[in-house]
Each structure stands twice: as C-alpha cells, then as structure tokens.
C-alpha cells in the first residue's frame, strides 16, 4: 500500500504536466493521446501529493502504519500524543490507519473520539484514503459513522472520484448508497462518468451509466462522454452511449464532433459511428418519404 515513490524534479515534472494538459486541450492533442491503461494509481491527473509515498514522521503515526494497536493505545494512554495529533502535512493517525488498512485500529480511534472528517493540507479525508487503498471494510465503517462523502480535495475530487480512479464499482456502489452525488464535478469540470472515461476505467464507466449518470455532461471544452469513449477506442462504451441517446453530432468548443475525433484520431470505433450516422440518415429519409 505504502510503496509509492516520491516524484523526482518537481520543476521539470510540473512543466511536462502543463505541456501535456495544454496538448490535451487541443483537438489533435486530445485524439492523439492514447488513454492510460488500468493501473492502481491516479491516472493522467497524477497530482504529486497523491503519488508520493505516505510516510509517517512521528511514533504515533508510525505505529498506525504498522497496525500496532497496543503501541497506539499506549502512546494515547500515556498522554504522549492526543488522538487527533497532526503531522506537518496535517494528517491524523486516522489518515494512516485508513490508508494502510487496519479496521480494528480505525474502530479504536473512533471510540476514542478521533475526528472522522479530518482534512490534511490537501483537504484529503480519511475516507478518501480508505477508498484510494480499496479498503472496503473501512469505507463501510466510516460511512456508517457519518463520514462526510461530499468533501472535496484541493483538485475538486470527492470520495466518489477516488473510487473512479481505483476502477472498483463495489466502492462506488457503497458511496452512492450513502448519498454520493453521481454528477459532482472536479476542478476540471469532470463528472465521475467523464473522469472514468478519461482514465480508461471502462468497467466503472459502464457501471455509472447503469446507475443513471448523465451521459450528456460535458467538460470545460464541451467534450461529451461519447468523445471520451472515442478517445478510449471502446466499442462497448460507444455503443452503450449511443443507445442512451448521446448526440453524435454535438460539437465541442473547437467545432469537432465525436465522429471527427474518431476519424482524425484513427480510432477503430469510427466504423460504428459511420454506420450509426448512415442508419440515422436512412431512417430520417424513410420517415420523410412516408410523411
């Protein structure tokens, strides 16, 4: 769980990310960049604070990382630390217990009165860390004890967006069961469905569509779910979205349609769109002639 390595040169890394973001915001850049493969990480967004190793800097947090409940209990009973002690990143012992996956420790800390919605310097909550590490038992416990799933981190991600990055519908289902907003948007104006398609989390995207996520949502560039499905070159998602009534003739900020992205990007799904367009035109002609 904690094997994430710190970033290298932040200056060079930041420059590369800015260049990539600019490229993605142009039509050719968007359709030329291949979607990422499914991996247990945070995809193309890759914010440095989520990619860095989650290391403790004090005895209490170190014990939490090891799941050493007796030592955590000892430190608290001796008064060496209080239950809501924060490190320099403003992380609590509950953040570490959730991230490293120790349900018994999480339950003990809750009984001791720890702050369940503690936010670190990036506004990340223990619930988000549990979701990030796919700790379903801990996620359920936090939700049952009124963890706030509407809090957003510094990039506008809610716990549901964290579940989308992980690609596990089971966690998303839990969050939705407890009232997560399926249309909540990040700072990049991405709903969970758009984010799932951007990150090539196709199983998650299919699940969100089944859960009635809006297939008509658009991002800041007015790109639709269909355009993102074309970028993924997913025939399953393209067909599913067309069945849901997505407008294939909708134009984004640059005046491009999903079909144009498919053709310019040399995506195999262009054949599906061309056939759909042909059938649509034929249907309209037949309707006109019969009238």
Buried (B, 14 or more C-beta within 10 A) or exposed (E): BEEBEEBEEEEEBEEEBEEBEEEBBEBEBBBBBEBBEBEEBBBBBBBEBBBEEBBBEBBBBBBBBBBBBEBBBBBBEEEEBBBBBBBEBBBBBBBBBBBBBBBEBBBBBBEBEBBBBBBBEBBBBBBBBBBBBBBBEBBBBBBEEEBBBEBBBBBBBBBBBBBBBBBBBEBBBBBBEBEBBBEBBBEBBBBBBBBBBBBBBBEBBBBBBEBEBBBBBBBEBBBBBBBBBBBBBBBBBBBBBBEBEBEBEBEBEBEBBBBBBBBBBEBEBBEBBEEBBEEEEEEEEEEEEEE
